[in-house]
Amino acid sequence: MRSVEEHAKVVSGLLSPSPAVVVDLSEAAGLVLAHDLIAPIDLPPFPNSAMDGYAVRAADLTRFPITLPVSQDIPAGRQDTGPLAPGTAARIMTGAPMPSGADTIVQVEKTDGGTETVRIDDAPPAGVHVRTTGEDVRNGAVVLKAGTVIAGPQIGVAAALGFASLPVRRPLEVLVLSTGSELVTPGLPLGPGQIYESNSYMLASAITAAGAHATIAHFVADDVAEFRARLSAATAGIDLIVTSGGVSAGAYEVVKDALTGQGVEFAKVAMQPGMPQGAGHFGSIPMVTLPGNPVSSYVSFEVFLRPAIRAAMGYHQLTRPALRLPLSRPVESPAGKRQFRRGVLDAGAGTVAPWGGPGSHLLSWLAGADAMIVIEPDVTSLAAGDHVEVWLLG
């Protein structure tokens, strides 16, 4: 039986780093910058005012109050600003270019707001409220490093520097396929012995949340030929295939029957839920086969696939944020396998409580959990107050 760490290494080894692609700024959010972003200009590119007010020479402010003629009006965007004549003031707006000769901005609140002449009642020291060239970013500086996850602030600074697009790691294209003759598409009536197919929707959502693109292939019955044909028809442009179901030790295990000796290795992993696993290649395409019980399938994704997908796409944060928190009530655990139990957090008390039973079919309890409690294989009993590793699912 494999350890969790051994199987995680197998899965992560299937995926190569995603290639760099160039995307519009509007499409870059959530992706990882592929190369350092070098500033092509200074930011700000010219000295400008940080306030609405008046640009003056500090040497002209010999007393307060003082009245100066207003020699020019400088709105933001003006391109023909002239030098400031000694003994005058220029009315100026936030972001407008400083006239040469001016070294001080007097905010409008310290004046009478005049347009022909202005009475100045007080002023800050020279240089205050003046944004200097390159104060934020210098031309040639590394403004964003490769590996940065792009969000609003990163898009903002890229746009401010004139970039219309960014080089990012391309999101992986992942095909999701569930198997089982008992499955029915949600929205259709159920017949005897049938259940609604949920794993592909759940896994596709989790894959998307991890940063990749998911495509759901219609599920297949427990038929080896149909399974192989469905895969062959749907793999163009796919970087990774993820299946659920058909990997256990019983009869009618279609994934195992179709792929054993065909590029996919099946193994038992010392974990619960999620013991039956498979990983390898379908032709040249990496493939990970997950168990069919929904909680087993989701836990397997979190343990093995989420880190592997995110590593291939260049993310530094591969797994869920983890804490060590005290239990609010005791937990019993069978020996020999790492347990991944659903949990709920009590933020006020700073504790975590087990949530629902360990059954891998108890999907509603998974939906109600906001944490996963990790219990090591050699631990069989935990008391209230004992600290455990907790993965935050929210």
ZAMARGU-4260 file (C-alpha; in steps of 0.2 Angstrom, whole numbers, plus 5000, padded with zeros to 4 digits):
<rodrens>
0) 5000/5000/5000 | 5007/5017/4995 | 5008/5032/5007 | 4999/5048/5004 | 5016/5056/5000
5) 5021/5043/4988 | 5005/5044/4978 | 5006/5063/4978 | 5023/5062/4971 | 5017/5051/4957
10) 5003/5062/4952 | 5013/5078/4953 | 5026/5070/4942 | 5013/5068/4928 | 5012/5086/4924
15) 5024/5097/4916 | 5025/5116/4918 | 5011/5125/4909 | 5018/5135/4894 | 5018/5154/4894
20) 5005/5163/4884 | 5000/5182/4882 | 4983/5187/4887 | 4974/5204/4888 | 4974/5212/4905
25) 4955/5209/4906 | 4959/5190/4906 | 4974/5190/4917 | 4965/5190/4934 | 4969/5174/4944
30) 4983/5168/4933 | 5002/5167/4937 | 5014/5179/4929 | 5026/5169/4918 | 5041/5182/4916
35) 5047/5197/4926 | 5037/5213/4921 | 5050/5227/4918 | 5044/5245/4918 | 5046/5254/4901
40) 5043/5271/4909 | 5044/5281/4925 | 5028/5281/4935 | 5023/5295/4937 | 5030/5299/4920
45) 5031/5318/4925 | 5030/5329/4941 | 5012/5332/4945 | 5000/5338/4959 | 4993/5327/4972
50) 4980/5340/4977 | 4968/5352/4969 | 4975/5369/4973 | 4988/5381/4967 | 5006/5378/4961
55) 5017/5391/4968 | 5036/5395/4972 | 5039/5393/4991 | 5050/5409/4990 | 5035/5419/4985
60) 5026/5415/5001 | 5034/5428/5012 | 5019/5431/5024 | 5001/5424/5027 | 4989/5429/5021
65) 4996/5434/5004 | 4987/5437/4988 | 4995/5432/4971 | 4989/5434/4953 | 4983/5417/4945
70) 4994/5416/4929 | 4987/5400/4922 | 4974/5386/4924 | 4981/5368/4923 | 4968/5354/4922
75) 4974/5336/4922 | 4979/5331/4904 | 4985/5348/4899 | 5000/5347/4887 | 5005/5365/4885
80) 5009/5370/4903 | 5020/5385/4903 | 5033/5390/4916 | 5027/5398/4932 | 5031/5417/4932
85) 5039/5423/4949 | 5026/5430/4960 | 5011/5421/4953 | 5001/5406/4956 | 4994/5393/4944
90) 4977/5385/4948 | 4980/5366/4947 | 4970/5350/4948 | 4975/5333/4955 | 4986/5324/4943
95) 4990/5339/4932 | 5008/5342/4927 | 5018/5354/4938 | 5023/5370/4929 | 5042/5372/4929
100) 5048/5384/4942 | 5034/5379/4955 | 5040/5368/4970 | 5024/5369/4981 | 5006/5364/4980
105) 4994/5374/4992 | 4978/5364/4993 | 4962/5374/4989 | 4956/5373/5007 | 4970/5385/5012
110) 4964/5398/5000 | 4949/5408/4994 | 4948/5398/4978 | 4950/5413/4967 | 4953/5412/4948
115) 4960/5429/4944 | 4969/5431/4960 | 4970/5420/4975 | 4972/5423/4993 | 4983/5410/5002
120) 4981/5409/5021 | 4993/5395/5024 | 5005/5383/5015 | 5014/5367/5017 | 5033/5366/5016
125) 5040/5365/4998 | 5039/5348/4990 | 5023/5343/4999 | 5009/5337/4988 | 5021/5336/4973
130) 5022/5319/4965 | 5040/5317/4957 | 5045/5308/4942 | 5048/5289/4945 | 5042/5291/4963
135) 5032/5275/4962 | 5042/5265/4948 | 5058/5269/4940 | 5060/5265/4921 | 5069/5248/4920
140) 5064/5242/4937 | 5056/5225/4940 | 5038/5230/4945 | 5031/5212/4946 | 5041/5196/4948
145) 5038/5180/4938 | 5026/5169/4949 | 5016/5183/4955 | 4997/5179/4955 | 4988/5193/4945
150) 4974/5202/4954 | 4967/5219/4953 | 4982/5229/4960 | 4994/5220/4948 | 4983/5223/4933
155) 4982/5241/4939 | 5000/5244/4939 | 5003/5235/4923 | 4990/5246/4914 | 4998/5262/4922
160) 5014/5257/4914 | 5006/5255/4897 | 5004/5236/4896 | 4989/5230/4887 | 4993/5212/4890
165) 5003/5201/4901 | 5013/5184/4899 | 5005/5171/4910 | 5006/5153/4913 | 4992/5145/4903
170) 4978/5137/4913 | 4978/5118/4911 | 4964/5111/4901 | 4956/5096/4911 | 4944/5084/4905
175) 4932/5077/4918 | 4923/5060/4915 | 4912/5050/4928 | 4908/5032/4925 | 4894/5021/4931
180) 4879/5012/4924 | 4868/5019/4938 | 4871/5037/4934 | 4858/5049/4928 | 4859/5067/4922
185) 4852/5079/4935 | 4835/5085/4929 | 4830/5069/4922 | 4819/5056/4931 | 4827/5043/4941
190) 4823/5024/4938 | 4825/5010/4951 | 4843/5008/4957 | 4849/5024/4949 | 4857/5040/4956
195) 4861/5057/4950 | 4878/5060/4943 | 4887/5073/4954 | 4905/5070/4954 | 4909/5078/4937
200) 4901/5094/4942 | 4909/5094/4959 | 4926/5090/4952 | 4925/5103/4937 | 4920/5116/4950
205) 4935/5112/4961 | 4947/5112/4945 | 4941/5129/4940 | 4943/5136/4958 | 4961/5129/4957
210) 4964/5140/4942 | 4962/5127/4928 | 4949/5125/4914 | 4937/5110/4916 | 4927/5102/4902
215) 4914/5089/4907 | 4912/5074/4896 | 4896/5065/4897 | 4897/5050/4909 | 4898/5033/4902
220) 4891/5016/4908 | 4902/5002/4914 | 4907/4997/4897 | 4926/4996/4893 | 4924/4999/4874
225) 4912/5014/4877 | 4924/5021/4890 | 4939/5020/4878 | 4929/5027/4864 | 4923/5042/4874
230) 4940/5046/4880 | 4948/5045/4863 | 4935/5056/4855 | 4936/5070/4869 | 4955/5072/4872
235) 4960/5085/4858 | 4968/5099/4867 | 4967/5092/4884 | 4982/5093/4896 | 4975/5081/4910
240) 4961/5068/4911 | 4952/5065/4928 | 4940/5051/4930 | 4929/5046/4945 | 4923/5029/4948
245) 4928/5012/4942 | 4944/5010/4951 | 4940/4999/4966 | 4942/4980/4968 | 4925/4974/4963
250) 4917/4968/4947 | 4912/4981/4934 | 4926/4992/4938 | 4927/5000/4920 | 4941/5012/4922
255) 4953/4999/4930 | 4947/4985/4917 | 4950/4997/4902 | 4967/5004/4908 | 4977/4991/4918
260) 4992/4988/4908 | 4988/5002/4896 | 4998/5016/4904 | 4989/5018/4921 | 4995/5011/4937
265) 4982/5007/4950 | 4986/5007/4969 | 4979/5007/4986 | 4984/5022/4996 | 4984/5022/5015
270) 4971/5035/5017 | 4952/5036/5021 | 4942/5041/5012 | 4950/5038/4995 | 4960/5022/4996
275) 4958/5016/4978 | 4968/5027/4966 | 4976/5027/4949 | 4988/5038/4939 | 4997/5037/4923
280) 4994/5041/4904 | 4981/5038/4891 | 4991/5038/4876 | 5002/5054/4879 | 4990/5063/4890
285) 4992/5063/4909 | 4978/5054/4918 | 4972/5053/4936 | 4958/5041/4941 | 4949/5044/4957
290) 4937/5034/4967 | 4918/5035/4963 | 4911/5039/4981 | 4908/5058/4981 | 4918/5062/4997
295) 4932/5050/4992 | 4933/5059/4975 | 4933/5076/4982 | 4946/5072/4996 | 4957/5064/4983
300) 4956/5080/4973 | 4961/5091/4987 | 4975/5079/4992 | 4983/5075/4975 | 4976/5085/4961
305) 4974/5102/4968 | 4993/5103/4972 | 4998/5095/4956 | 4988/5107/4945 | 4993/5122/4954
310) 5011/5118/4954 | 5010/5115/4935 | 5003/5132/4933 | 5016/5141/4943 | 5007/5145/4959
315) 5017/5145/4975 | 5002/5141/4986 | 4998/5123/4981 | 4987/5117/4995 | 4974/5124/5006
320) 4979/5135/5020 | 4983/5125/5035 | 4982/5128/5054 | 4984/5118/5070 | 4968/5120/5080
325) 4961/5112/5096 | 4947/5100/5094 | 4931/5105/5103 | 4926/5087/5106 | 4934/5070/5105
330) 4937/5060/5089 | 4941/5041/5087 | 4951/5036/5072 | 4955/5018/5065 | 4974/5015/5064
335) 4984/5012/5049 | 4977/5026/5037 | 4978/5044/5036 | 4961/5051/5040 | 4953/5066/5031
340) 4938/5071/5041 | 4925/5084/5038 | 4925/5098/5051 | 4917/5115/5055 | 4927/5130/5063
345) 4921/5140/5078 | 4930/5156/5074 | 4925/5164/5091 | 4932/5149/5101 | 4947/5146/5089
350) 4942/5127/5088 | 4937/5114/5076 | 4924/5101/5077 | 4921/5085/5067 | 4906/5086/5056
355) 4896/5071/5051 | 4902/5053/5050 | 4917/5046/5041 | 4906/5038/5027 | 4912/5042/5009
360) 4894/5044/5003 | 4889/5058/5015 | 4890/5072/5003 | 4878/5084/5012 | 4890/5084/5027
365) 4904/5088/5015 | 4894/5103/5008 | 4891/5109/5026 | 4910/5108/5031 | 4922/5123/5030
370) 4937/5113/5035 | 4946/5096/5034 | 4953/5088/5049 | 4969/5078/5045 | 4973/5063/5057
375) 4989/5054/5056 | 4989/5035/5053 | 4996/5031/5071 | 4983/5041/5080 | 4968/5032/5086
380) 4960/5043/5099 | 4960/5062/5101 | 4953/5071/5116 | 4944/5088/5116 | 4958/5101/5117
385) 4970/5091/5107 | 4978/5100/5092 | 4975/5094/5075 | 4980/5099/5057 | 4966/5108/5049
390) 4964/5113/5030 | 4953/5128/5027 | 4941/5124/5013 | 4932/5141/5013
</rodrens>
